[in-house]
Amino acid sequence: MPKPTGRRYASVLDMLKNEGVSSEICQQVETLNAETKVVRRLVLLRTQAGLTQSDLAKKIGCTQSRISKVEASKDIDLTLGAIRDYVKATNGRINFGFGMPVNHVQAVKAHAFSIKRHLELLADIAKKHDELEPHIQGFFGEAFFNILGILSECHEQMPNSARPEFEMSLSPQSEPFPSVRRLAALEDEEKTESGRKYHKTRSDRIHA
């Protein structure tokens, strides 16, 4: 039995390359990794949810052998239905992007526009629900400081870049910002209440 080397590796492929495994085998592993990115993500969703293959099969309503077949397949063999079942059963999320990879500038711009869109949606929620308005105001404050902090930290990593000079302070009368979890919980409560009202109205119409 080989003795432990004590070395740590970022991936199996990294280990194989550094332990003298032939380039042919390394290439096969690299190809397999490239062909099973989504499959491995599905497996990760299941394990992070604390589910065995049998547990997942019960939640989805299929056999354990079907789950085993999915997790032994390649990405090209997956169906959108299988991906949907995993996401729904594990309460997880998978995002897909198709096309040429974007560069760093394009990615930053895309995320910036996405943040703007979500903040605008939160502002709309605040306009419609007075009870949520102070919590959303607080979250806007958190977002402002977090984004400004990220920009400042990254700016410091620029070569020959002086630290930007600015100072911010909160009024002593200001209330502490509510947590993001609290805001999310309030939004979930609002969605649940809206759903109840919808189903009640629909039921009343059916029985009218």
N, C-alpha and C positions, 0 to 999 in steps of 0.2 A: 504494500500500500504506500503510495507516494506521500512524503512528508509535506505538511503545509508550508508554503513559502512565506506567508505573512504579507504578501503583496495584495493590493486591492486594485480592481479594474472597474472602469466605467461601464463596460458591457462585456458580453461573452466574446464578441468579435475582438475587442481590445485584448482580452485575456489570451485568445488563441494566437494573435499576432505576436504578443510578447513572450509566449511560452514556446515559440519555435515550431508551431504547427505549420504544415505546408501551405503555400500560397493558394493551391488549388482548393483545399478544404475551406480556407478563409474566404475565398471568392464565393463558394457555394453557400456559406453561412450568410455572407453579405447579400447575396441575391435573394435568399429566403427571407431575410429581414425586410428587404425592400418590397417583397411580394405579400407580406403578411402584416403590414403596419396597422390596418384597421382591425384585423382579427385579433392581434395582440392587445389593441385598445379595448376591444370587447371583453377579452379575458380579464383585463385590468379592472374594468367596470364591475364585473362579477365578483372578483376577489375583494375589491375595496368595499363592496356592499356586504361582504361576509357571507356570500352564498356559494354553496357547492353547485356542481352541475345539476344534481338532482333537485336541489332547492329551486334553482332557476327554472328548471323544466316544469315544476309544479306551478310556479307563478305565471309562466307563459301558457301552460296548458299543452305541453308536448312531452315527449319521452327524453330520458337522459341521453340516449344514444344520438338523438338529433342535436342536442347541445354539443356533445362530443364531436360530432361530424362538423358542425360549424366552426368549432375552435381548432380543428385539425385542417381546415381548408385554407385556401388562399383568398386574398381580397377580391380577385376577379370572379370568384364563385359565390360571393355574398350577394344577398338580395336586400333591397331596402326594407322589406318586411322583417327580416332577421335583425337588422340593425335597430329598427324601431322597437322590436320586442325586447331587446337587451336594454335599450335606453329607458323604456317604460318600466320594466321590471326592477331595474337598479336605481331608478330615479336619478339617472346620470345625464350626460349631455355629450354629443359628438358634433363637431362642426366640420363641414367639408368645403374645400375651395378648389375650383378647377381653373386651369389656365396656367399661363407663365407665372413663375414666382415674381413677387413684387420686390423692389429694392427697399432699402431702409427708409428713404425719404417718403416713398409712396405708402409704406406701411404706417409710418407716423401720421401722415395726413389722413389716411383711412380711419385710423383709431381716433384721431381728433374729431373728425366729422361724426363718427359713431357716438363719441362721448357727448357732443353737442346735441345730437338727436335725442339721446336718452334724457339729458338734462331738460330739454324742451318738453318732453313727455311728462317728466316729473313736475315741471312748472304748470302744465295743463291740469294735472291731478290736483295740485295745490289750489288752483283757481276754482275747481269744482267741489272741493272738500275742505271746508274751513278747519276741521279738526286735524287734518294732516299738514296744513300749511306750516305751522311752526317746526314740525319735525323735518319737513323738506327744506325749509330755510336753514336748519341746522346742518343737514347733510350737504347743502350747497357750500356752507362754510368749511366743512371737512374736506370736500372735494377741492376747494380753492387752495387750501393750505397744502394738501397732498400733492396736487399737480405742480404748485409753485416749488415745493420741496424737491420734487423729482427733477424739474428743470434746473434748479440751482445745483443739485448734486451732479447732474450730467455735465453742466457747464464747467464745473470745477475740474472735470477730467480732460477738458480741452487743453492742448499745449499752449503755453504762453498766454493763458487766460487768467485775468485777474478776477478775484471773487466779486460777484455783483454786490453792490452796496444797496441794501434796502432794509427797512425796519418795519415791523408790524406789531401791533399790540391790540389786545381786546379791552373793551371798556369793562370796568369792574362790575357794572350792572349786567353785563351779558350773561345769559344762562349758558351752562355747558352744553355742547353739542350732543344730541342723542346719538346712540350707537347706530351703525348701519343695520345691525340685526333688528333693532327696534323699528326702524323705518320699514324694513322688509316685512316684518311681522304685521305692521299696520296695513301695508299694501295687500298682504295676503288676506287679512281680515276683511278688507274692503271688497276684494274679489269674491270671497266666500259669501259675503252678505249680498252682493249683486247677483251671484248665482242663485241664491235662495229666493230672492225676489223674482228673478226671471222664471224659475221653475214653478213658483207659487202662482204667478200671473198666468203662465201657460196652463197650469192645472185648473185654475178657475175658469179659463176660457173653454177648456175641454168639457168641464162639467156644467157649464152654463146652458 
